[in-house]
Amino acid sequence: MADWLAALILGLVEGLTEFIPVSSTGHMLLLGHFLGFESTGKTFEIVIQLGALLAIISVYFRRLWTLATRWPFDPAARRFLIGLLVAFAPAVVIGFLAYDFIKTVLFETPTVVCWALIIGGFLLLLLDRMKKVPVYLDADCYPMRVYFLVGLFQCLAMIPGVSRSGATIAGGLLLGTDKRSAAEFSFFLALPTMGAAVAYDLLKNWDRLDFSDAGLIAIGFVSAFVTALAVVRFLLDFVSRRGFAPFAWWRIVVGVVGLGLLYAGF
């Protein structure tokens, strides 16, 4: 397959899967494995995540600007920012301590990705069918305990295939949030989490980064941005109407197909 086509496909998949509970990392690792595509120092894989991050900033720019300008004198804005930091803190600690193991062991084992996709899919199906009455309907007003526990759930996504958005949304639902606010908070939590992860990856791999394939990186970045923008705009309404079952079945199918191909020697 031509490199430009592989870059386009990987960018589309990154954007489509980053903010839905199917694991963008898992999809990227499996696709990269089967397409035989791997950039030097993972430059391509790292940079195109910024395209998905830019989509969140574009959709929520007005709200982010309000938070950034009003937090010094607005208690509600300040409380939400503190909640975000509380939710983000566990990922900082665990990500820093376990970085080498995650990157050199978990990210290099495609079977781990497949099993995580399958198991996570069945758990998501069970969660979607729970008859739990939500207590917290506004992501701005979660108790600090909920913010922190959602942050702990997010750390499960350091296992590739688990899904960062899936872990945070599932954690929120188990703690009494509704589907819409849980998905929205997952978007906001993506900003510091993905931003820090990309920055740390760039720092750790700086001496190995190779931007010579700038054209391929640009293709992946733009396609990730466009598709992520579409996902962010439609996801909240879709989840409110349909729940998470479609994503759960997709995870299971991808995981089973991936295992079949791996065991077949691909």
Secondary structure, DSSP 8 states (H G I E B T S, - for coil): --HHHHHHHHHHHHHHHTTTTT-HHHHHHHHHHHHT---GGGHHHHHHHHHHHHHHHHHTHHHHHHHHHHTTT-HHHHHHHHHHHHHHHHHHHHHHHHHHHHHHTGGG-HHHHHHHHHHHHHHHHHHHT-----SB--GGG--HHHHHHHHHHHGGGGSTTS-HHHHHHHHHHHTTB-HHHHHHHHHHHHHHHHHHHHHHHHHHTGGG---TTHHHHHHHHHHHHHHHHHHHHHHHHHHHHHTTHHHHHHHHHHHHHHHHHHHTT-
